[in-house]
Amino acid sequence: MKTILAFILLAIALYMPDAWAQCSTGVDTGGQCIPPDALEPQGDRNQQKKQPQPPRAVWADRWGAIAEDPQASAVGTVIQQESESKAREAALSICTQHGGRNCKIALTYYNQCAAVAVDEENLAVHTHAATQEKAEQLALNGFSGGGHTTKIVYSACSYAQRVQ
């Protein structure tokens, strides 16, 4: 008997949330239920609400270049150029303006940083890396053997530019 009573109470307990959760159409329950259509999302169930996506970022490469004429002690440097050829042309032009007669490109790079270190004999090491600090470190460490007094004479970055 107790088992049957427990079973009946369990069945009633399982049935009651359904009765409380939805209203029958046209039956006034005094606001104690939720209409069936309020539980269903409007429209197709499989259709997800499409949120407008933010525009995708568009980045443009930016180039830098270093040109030099060691005999004339002339240097030309540029950053933030739109192409490698523009960077080369601009660096060579600046090197020539600084007195170089035999300027040559020593380094081109894009979307990163460059550094030049020299030692006491004016030998140079040109490097590039993701950050200015890393490029400088690589330039200073670029001299083979020990005992060199080195210093950074140039460092700059030419990072990609957001265009959209």
C-alpha positions in Angstrom: 0.0 0.0 0.0 2.8 2.4 0.9 4.5 1.6 -2.4 1.3 2.4 -4.4 0.8 5.7 -2.5 4.5 6.6 -3.1 4.1 5.8 -6.8 1.0 8.0 -7.1 2.7 10.9 -5.3 5.7 10.5 -7.6 3.4 10.5 -10.7 1.6 13.6 -9.5 4.9 15.4 -8.7 6.2 14.6 -12.2 2.9 15.8 -13.9 2.6 19.1 -11.9 5.4 21.1 -13.5 3.9 20.4 -16.9 0.6 21.7 -15.7 2.1 24.8 -14.2 4.4 25.5 -17.1 1.7 25.9 -19.9 -1.7 27.3 -20.1 -4.6 25.9 -22.1 -6.0 28.2 -24.7 -9.0 30.1 -23.3 -8.6 29.0 -19.7 -8.1 31.8 -17.2 -5.6 30.6 -14.6 -5.0 34.0 -12.9 -1.6 34.4 -14.4 -0.2 31.2 -12.9 1.1 29.7 -16.2 3.1 30.5 -19.3 1.4 30.5 -22.6 2.8 27.7 -24.9 3.8 30.1 -27.6 5.9 32.1 -25.2 8.2 29.0 -24.7 8.8 28.5 -28.4 11.2 30.8 -30.4 9.4 32.6 -33.2 10.2 31.3 -36.7 12.1 28.2 -37.7 13.7 26.4 -34.8 16.8 25.5 -36.8 17.3 29.1 -38.0 19.7 30.8 -35.7 19.5 34.6 -35.2 22.2 36.0 -37.3 24.2 38.8 -35.7 25.9 41.3 -37.9 29.6 40.5 -38.0 32.0 43.4 -37.4 34.1 44.1 -40.5 37.2 42.1 -40.8 40.4 44.0 -40.2 42.5 44.5 -43.3 46.3 45.2 -42.9 48.8 46.4 -45.4 52.4 45.5 -45.3 54.9 48.3 -44.6 58.5 48.1 -45.8 61.7 49.6 -44.5 65.1 49.7 -46.1 68.7 50.7 -45.3 71.1 51.8 -48.0 74.8 52.6 -47.5 78.0 53.7 -49.1 80.7 52.8 -46.6 83.5 54.7 -48.5 81.5 58.0 -48.4 80.1 57.3 -44.9 76.6 57.9 -46.4 73.5 56.1 -45.2 69.8 56.3 -46.2 67.0 54.8 -44.2 63.2 54.7 -44.7 60.2 53.1 -43.0 56.5 52.7 -43.6 56.8 52.3 -47.4 54.0 50.6 -49.3 56.2 48.2 -51.2 59.7 46.8 -51.2 60.6 48.6 -54.5 59.5 52.0 -53.0 61.5 51.4 -49.9 64.6 50.5 -51.9 64.3 53.6 -54.2 63.7 55.9 -51.2 66.7 54.6 -49.2 69.0 54.8 -52.2 67.9 58.3 -52.9 68.5 59.4 -49.3 71.9 57.7 -49.3 72.8 59.6 -52.5 71.6 62.9 -51.0 73.9 62.3 -48.0 76.9 62.2 -50.3 77.0 58.5 -51.4 78.2 57.8 -54.9 78.0 54.0 -54.7 75.0 53.3 -52.5 73.8 49.8 -52.1 70.9 48.3 -50.2 72.1 46.7 -47.0 68.8 45.5 -45.7 65.1 45.5 -46.6 62.4 44.3 -44.2 58.6 44.5 -43.7 56.2 44.4 -40.8 59.1 44.3 -38.3 62.0 46.3 -36.9 65.6 46.7 -38.0 68.8 47.7 -36.2 72.4 48.4 -37.2 75.3 48.0 -34.8 78.9 49.0 -35.4 82.2 48.2 -33.7 85.3 50.2 -33.2 86.5 49.4 -36.7 83.2 50.7 -38.2 82.2 47.2 -39.3 78.4 47.0 -39.3 75.9 44.3 -38.5 72.3 44.7 -39.9 69.5 42.7 -38.4 65.7 42.6 -38.3 63.3 41.0 -35.9 59.7 41.3 -34.6 60.5 44.0 -32.0 63.0 46.8 -31.8 64.6 45.4 -28.7 65.1 42.0 -30.3 66.6 43.6 -33.5 69.0 45.6 -31.4 70.1 42.6 -29.4 70.7 40.5 -32.5 72.8 43.4 -34.0 74.9 43.7 -30.9 75.4 39.9 -30.7 76.2 39.7 -34.4 79.9 40.3 -34.0 82.0 37.1 -33.9 84.5 36.7 -31.2 84.8 38.8 -28.0 86.4 42.1 -27.2 84.5 44.2 -29.6 83.2 47.6 -28.4 79.8 47.8 -30.2 76.9 50.3 -30.2 73.6 50.6 -31.9 73.7 53.4 -34.5 70.2 52.9 -36.0 67.0 51.1 -35.1 63.4 51.6 -36.3 60.2 49.7 -37.0 58.0 49.4 -40.0 54.9 47.7 -38.8 51.8 46.7 -40.9 49.2 49.4 -41.1 45.5 48.8 -40.6 43.7 50.1 -43.8 40.2 48.9 -42.9 
